[in-house]
Amino acid sequence: MRIIDAQVHIWSAGTPSVNHRPVSSFSADELLAEMDAAGIDAAIIHPPGWDPDCDAIAAAAQRAHPDRFAILGSFPPDKPESRGLIDGWLTQPGMLGLRWAPLHPAARALLDRGAMDWIWPEAERAGVPVALLAGPFLAKFRDIAERHPGLRLIIDHCGLIRLRQDEAAFADLDTLLALAKLPNVAIKATGAPGYSTQPYPFRNLHDVLHQIFDAYGPNRFFWGTDITRMECSYRQCVTLFTEELPWLAGRDLELVMGDGIANWLGWNPSPAR
């Protein structure tokens, strides 16, 4: 079975955002060593905004390891020079789409005042998938998805309430599940262990994950970690899905663990190692 991590970060400078490993750098080689130990075949790099050289770091990692890494990148939505980038976005080596996490006040203000609205029709027209850390703005996300049915969208981090745990993290679950009726919306089950205060195997997450899986199906529900934010081991992030969820097996498991996101983003990395 091919295992693809739907979200990882690497960096060389800066101060990592809340809950990420408080280290000044985390290299591609360090990540690969952890991936190899956990049995992970490939991963999709999300360049983190705290490193001013994040795009170059990601591109260098992808060039060095094209069978292991791809990228979901971004650009400043409000810069005039960004307006011409979408048409050629997927011509960059290893680039699979766009991703934003508009959490900080300035970034959220861009979203709320419509400074990102030009992106959605352009990405839809150009066939560029977009991932968003949409948990804090599911209603606005729904509006984007409904207005642009040809735009392939991904909700990050299970779509749950960021930085909350247990029942508090699940408060908007019904809204999240309703979004699954839109066929252009998929979801990354990244960072799942971080929503539980329980020890591995995080049993209070099992029913929530099952509900999300049932709503979105195996072709639109993607495993991943955001490993530099997880307190459990990389291998436990894997076995939570491969060993602890009895309802996830066979072809469904293969899709969730890697084939689904490869299909959604049009990536075909090497088969299972």
N, C-alpha and C positions, 0 to 999 in steps of 0.2 A: 504494500500500500504506500502510495506517494503521500508524504506529509509536507504541507506548505504552511508556514506561519504567515498569516495574513497581515501582521503588523509588527515590525521591529524598528528600533532606532539605533543609529550609531552616531558618534560625535567626537570632535577633537578639541572643543573649547566650550566655554560658556557655563552657565549655572543651570543644571537640569530643573525642569518644572516639578511641581509638588509630587511627591511620592516616587519619583524616579531615583535611581541609584545616585547618591551624592558624590559622583566622581567627575574629575575634569575631562576625562575622555573614555570612550568605549569603542574600540576599534572593530573593523570588519573581521580581523583575525581572531579577536577575543570572542566575537559573536559566533563565528564559524566553529570554534572549539566547543562552545556550549551547545550549538546545534548538533554537532557530531555526537557528543556525549548523550544527547537526548533522542537521537534517531530522527532528526528533522532534515529533510532533503533540500528544501529551498525556503526562501523568505522574501517578503516584500518590504523594502525599506521605505519608511516615512521620514524624510529629513526633518529633524526637530528644529523648531524656530529659535531655540536658545543658542544655537551654534551659527555664527555668521557664515561659516564655510560649509554648512550642512549639505548644500546641493553638490558641491564639488566632492565632498567626502563620499556621498552616496554614488555619484557617477563613477568615481575611481573604484569603489568596491564592486560595482556592477561590471565594469570593464575587466577587472581582474578575475571575476568569478561569474561569468554570464550564465552558467548553468545552475547557480545557487541563488542569485539575487536579481530582483527587478525593483522598480521604483514607482511609488505614487508621489508625485511632486506638487509644487505649488508656485505661485507668483503673487506679488502684491496686487490685490484686486483693484486698488484705486489709482495705480500708476498709469499714466497715458501709454507708456511703452508696452504695458502688458496686453493692450488691446489686440496686438498682432500675433500673439503667441499661440493661440489655441489651434489654428489650422495646422501648424507644423509640430504640435506638441508630441504626438506619438512617433515622430520620426527620430526622436532622440533615442540612443541605444538603451534598451531595457526599460523605457518609460511606458507605463501601462495606463496612466490616467492622472487625475488631480485629486488632491485631498486638502481639506482645511479643518481646523479645530478652533472655531471662533469663540473662545472662552474668555480671554482677557477683555476688559472693557473696550479698548480701542478696536480690537478685532470684531467684537460683537456689535459695536456701533456701525461698522461698515455693513454688516449683514442687515441690521435693523433699518438703516436709512436707505437701503436699496443700492448701495455701491457695488454689490456683487450681482445684481440682477442681470447684468449684461452677459454674465458667464453662462447661465443655464441654457439659453437658446443657442449660443455659439457652440457649447460643448455638445448639445444635442445634434446640431447640424453636422459637426465634425466627427461624431461618433466617439467622443472622449468620455470615458466613465468618470464619475465624481464620487468621492467618499467624503462624508461629513460627520463630525462628532455632534450628532443631531439631538442627543438626548435632552439638552436644555431647551430646544425649540422645535419639538415634534410637529406642532401645528403649522409653523412656517415651512418646515420640511415637507409636510403633506401638500401644501400649496405649490411648492416647487415641482414635486413629483407629478401632481395632477396637471399642471400647466404644460409640462414637458414630458409627455408619455414615451417619447423616443430616447430620453436621457437615462442611461443606466446609472442608478444611484446606489450607494452603500451607506448604511447607518453603522457607525463605529461603536465598539465597546458594548455590545448587546442592547444598545439603545436605552440602558437603564440610567438612573440618576447618578451622575458622576460624584465621586467622593463620599457617597453614602453606602451603607451596608445593611444587609439583612432586609427586613420588611421596608425600611425607609428607601432602599434602592429600587423597590418594585412598585412605587406609588403610581407610576404612569404606564404600567404594563398593558392595560386595556387599550390605551391609545396606540402604543407600539404594535400590539397584535393587529389592530384594525388597519394599520398601514400595509400589512402583508397582502391585502386585497389588490394593491397596485402592483402589477406584474413587473414594473421597471424598478422596483425597490428590493434590495437584498440587505443582509445584515451580517456584520462580523461579530462572532461570539468571542471577541478579543477581551482579555482582561477579566474573564469571568471570576476567577478565584478572589479577586480584589473586592468583590461585592459581598463577601461572606466573612463573618468573624469566627466561624467555626473552623476547626482543623480539617485537613485533607481527610476525606474526599468532599468536603463542603456540601453536605447532604441537603442543606436548606436551599441550595441552588438547583437541585436536580429537577424539581417540578417546574420551576420557572424556565429552565433551558428546554424542557420537554414542550412546554406551551409555545415557546418561540419557534422551536423546530417544527411543531405541528402546523403553525400558522404559515411559516415561510417555505417549508419543505427543504429537502436535501440539496436542491440546486441553488438555493438562495440563503443558505445558512452556513457561514464559513468559520472554521476553527482558526484561532490565532492567540497570541499571548500578550503583546506589549511587554515582553519579558523583563525589561529593566524597571518595571513598576510592580512586578510580582514578588511576593514574599515566600511563596512556595518554590519548589525546584522546577526547572524547565521540564524534566521528565514527568513530574506530577501534573503539569499543565496538559501534557499529552494524555496520560493515562486516565485523567478525569473523564475524558471523552471516549477513549478506546477501551477502558476496562470497567468504568463505574456507572455507565448509563446503559442498562440492558436493552432499552428500546432503540439504541443506535447500533446497527450492525450491517454486515454485508455491503451492498453497493451504496446504501445510504451513508454508511460510515466513510467509505472511500470518497464520496462527494464532499462530505463535511470537512474531512481532514485535508483536502487539497484539490481534488479534481473540480469541485464546484467553483472555487474562486479562479482557478486556471481557465475554466470555460467562460466565466463572467467577464474576465479581463482580457481574454484572448492571449494567454501565455501558455507556453508548452515547455516548461523546464525539463531537466533530465528525469527519467523514471526513478522509482524508489531505489535508494542506494543499497 
